[in-house]
């Protein structure tokens, strides 16, 4: 008797790969550090910014490049922090702008809700293709699952609703890392910049009082150099920390808004499925 070979189990669909978007800090940060050092040495430290054409002298009156150069060796680190915040803020602007897609998200959510109320799932999927944002991607994934579950005869209604909810959660999980990437760097620099600036301030004051103690009498040039170093580092650090804090708060609020819209439309899809199936 011929033995029948067992029917192979259907292949499991491959899990979608997580999206990767944004700059790689491993390459960007060292590059920005090199740019900061070169700018400090060859731009801020150019002889034309100093009295007598020598960067060891005092800066020319009102020349801010020379003043920044006199901030000392901590300035390149602070300038690197500033460049990192600037570059990654621009990158997040672009990435989150793309995630918003085309047109108003609120209008998109209203359109999809109306189409689902009329049971026009295909039209809702086409609307997602036109939106081309993170909300549209999540909604499209959920609507495709919606169509598959409508024709499924093996699962109960409760099981279908659970599967639909899981699909929305998984799609959201794949989208959020793309939006949140590199935000940790901006948040970290909001506090680190202040600490680095404090280090530069302390070093400047040490220099000022060291020069004062070694001469035994007030040395105006030495005191002004040390105090200038301290204040320049303080200004750069506080300014960078303020920008980083503002940018981080702005981007997290934008991401929270996108997440809220995804949750809202996801709940509407589940309610619509429960009402029409």
C-alpha positions in Angstrom: 0.0 0.0 0.0 1.4 3.4 -1.0 2.0 5.7 1.9 0.7 9.2 1.3 3.2 11.9 2.2 2.0 14.4 4.8 0.8 17.7 3.5 3.3 20.4 4.4 2.1 23.1 6.8 1.5 26.4 5.2 4.5 28.7 5.4 4.2 31.4 8.0 4.1 34.8 6.6 7.3 36.7 7.3 7.1 39.4 9.8 7.4 42.8 8.4 10.8 44.4 8.9 11.0 47.4 11.1 11.4 50.6 9.3 14.8 52.4 9.6 14.9 56.1 9.0 17.2 58.8 10.1 20.9 59.6 10.5 23.3 57.1 12.1 24.8 58.7 15.2 27.9 56.5 15.1 29.1 58.3 11.9 27.4 61.7 12.4 28.7 62.6 15.9 32.4 62.0 15.2 32.1 64.0 11.9 30.4 66.9 13.7 33.2 66.8 16.3 35.8 67.2 13.6 33.9 70.0 12.1 33.6 71.8 15.4 37.4 71.4 16.1 38.3 72.7 12.7 35.8 75.7 13.0 37.3 76.5 16.5 40.9 76.4 15.2 40.6 77.9 11.7 37.5 80.2 11.9 37.2 81.4 15.5 41.0 81.2 16.0 41.9 83.1 12.8 44.5 85.8 13.4 42.3 88.5 11.9 40.0 88.4 15.0 42.8 89.3 17.4 44.9 92.4 18.2 48.2 92.4 16.5 47.2 89.5 14.2 48.0 86.9 16.9 45.3 84.7 18.5 47.3 84.7 21.8 46.4 88.4 22.2 43.0 89.8 23.2 40.2 89.8 20.6 39.5 92.8 18.5 36.8 94.9 20.2 33.4 93.6 19.4 34.7 90.6 17.5 32.6 87.7 18.7 34.6 85.0 16.9 37.7 86.0 18.9 35.7 86.1 22.1 34.4 82.6 21.5 37.9 81.4 20.7 39.0 82.7 24.1 36.5 80.4 25.7 39.2 77.7 25.8 39.4 74.0 25.0 35.9 73.3 26.1 34.4 75.4 23.3 34.9 72.6 20.6 32.9 70.2 22.8 30.1 72.7 23.4 30.1 73.6 19.7 29.9 69.8 18.9 26.8 69.6 21.2 25.2 72.5 19.4 25.8 71.0 16.0 24.4 67.7 17.1 21.2 69.3 18.4 21.0 71.4 15.2 21.5 68.4 12.8 19.3 65.9 14.5 16.6 68.6 15.0 16.5 69.2 11.2 16.5 65.5 10.6 13.5 65.0 13.0 11.7 67.9 11.3 12.0 66.1 8.0 11.2 62.6 9.3 8.1 63.7 11.3 7.0 65.9 8.4 7.0 62.9 6.1 5.2 60.8 8.8 2.4 63.4 8.8 1.8 62.5 5.1 0.0 64.8 2.7 -2.9 66.9 3.7 -4.5 67.3 7.2 -4.4 64.2 9.4 -7.7 65.3 11.1 -9.4 65.5 7.7 -7.9 62.1 6.8 -9.3 60.5 10.0 -12.7 62.0 9.3 -12.8 60.7 5.7 -11.8 57.1 6.7 -14.4 57.1 9.5 -17.1 58.2 7.1 -16.0 55.5 4.5 -16.0 52.8 7.2 -19.5 53.9 8.3 -20.7 53.4 4.7 -18.8 50.1 4.7 -16.5 51.3 1.9 -13.3 49.6 2.9 -11.7 49.6 -0.5 -12.2 53.4 -0.7 -10.6 53.8 2.7 -7.6 51.8 1.6 -7.2 54.1 -1.4 -7.4 57.1 0.9 -4.5 55.6 3.0 -2.4 55.3 -0.2 -3.0 59.0 -0.9 -2.2 60.0 2.6 1.3 58.3 2.6 2.0 59.0 6.3 2.5 56.9 9.4 -1.2 57.1 10.3 -2.1 56.0 6.7 0.4 53.1 6.9 -1.1 51.8 10.2 -4.7 52.3 9.0 -4.0 50.5 5.7 -2.5 47.6 7.5 -5.5 47.4 9.8 -8.0 47.7 6.9 -6.3 44.9 4.9 -6.6 42.7 8.0 -10.2 43.9 8.3 -11.0 42.5 4.8 -9.3 39.2 5.6 -11.2 38.7 8.8 -14.6 39.5 7.1 -14.2 36.3 5.0 -12.7 34.2 7.8 -15.2 31.5 8.9 -13.0 29.7 11.5 -12.7 32.5 14.1 -15.4 33.7 16.3 -16.3 37.4 16.3 -14.5 38.0 19.6 -11.3 36.3 18.2 -11.5 38.5 15.1 -11.7 41.6 17.1 -8.7 40.5 19.2 -6.8 39.8 15.9 -7.7 43.2 14.5 -6.6 45.0 17.6 -3.3 43.1 17.6 -2.8 44.1 14.0 -3.2 47.8 14.8 -0.9 47.5 17.8 1.8 45.7 15.8 1.6 48.2 12.9 1.9 51.1 15.4 4.9 49.4 17.0 6.7 49.3 13.7 6.0 53.0 13.0 6.9 54.6 16.3 10.7 53.7 16.3 11.1 55.6 13.0 9.5 58.7 14.7 11.4 58.4 18.0 14.9 57.6 16.6 17.6 60.0 17.8 15.3 61.9 20.2 17.2 60.4 23.1 20.4 62.1 21.9 18.6 65.5 21.9 17.2 64.9 25.4 20.6 63.8 26.7 22.3 66.9 25.3 19.7 69.1 27.1 21.4 68.2 30.4 24.9 67.3 29.3 25.5 70.7 27.6 24.9 72.4 30.9 27.3 70.2 32.7 30.0 70.6 30.0 29.4 74.4 30.2 29.8 74.3 34.0 33.2 72.5 33.5 34.3 75.2 31.2 33.1 77.9 33.6 35.1 76.4 36.5 38.2 76.0 34.4 38.0 79.7 33.3 37.6 80.8 36.9 40.5 78.6 38.0 42.6 80.3 35.3 41.5 83.8 36.4 42.3 83.3 40.1 45.5 81.3 39.3 46.9 84.3 37.3 45.8 86.7 40.0 47.6 84.6 42.7 50.8 84.1 40.8 51.4 87.8 40.1 50.4 89.0 43.6 48.6 92.0 42.0 45.6 92.5 39.7 46.4 91.6 36.1 43.6 93.0 34.0 44.5 91.0 30.9 44.7 87.7 32.8 41.5 88.3 34.7 39.6 89.3 31.6 40.8 86.2 29.7 39.8 83.8 32.5 36.4 85.5 33.1 35.8 85.6 29.4 36.5 81.9 29.1 34.1 81.2 32.0 31.2 83.3 30.6 31.6 82.1 27.0 31.3 78.4 28.1 28.3 79.3 30.2 26.5 81.1 27.4 27.2 78.3 24.8 26.1 75.5 27.2 22.9 77.2 28.4 22.0 78.2 24.8 22.5 74.7 23.5 20.6 73.1 26.4 17.7 75.5 25.9 17.4 74.7 22.2 17.7 70.9 22.9 14.9 71.1 25.5 12.6 73.1 23.3 13.2 70.8 20.3 12.7 67.6 22.4 9.4 68.9 23.8 8.2 70.0 20.4 9.0 66.6 18.7 7.5 64.5 21.5 4.3 66.6 21.3 4.1 66.0 17.5 4.7 62.2 18.0 2.0 62.1 20.8 -0.4 63.8 18.4 0.3 61.2 15.7 -0.1 58.4 18.2 -3.4 59.8 19.4 -4.7 59.9 15.8 -3.6 56.3 15.3 -5.4 55.1 18.5 -8.5 57.0 17.5 -8.8 55.6 14.0 -7.8 52.1 15.3 -10.6 52.2 17.8 -13.0 53.3 15.1 -12.0 50.4 12.8 -12.6 47.9 15.6 -16.0 49.4 16.5 -17.0 49.4 12.8 -16.0 45.8 12.5 -18.0 44.8 15.5 -21.1 46.7 14.1 -21.0 45.4 10.5 -19.7 41.8 11.0 
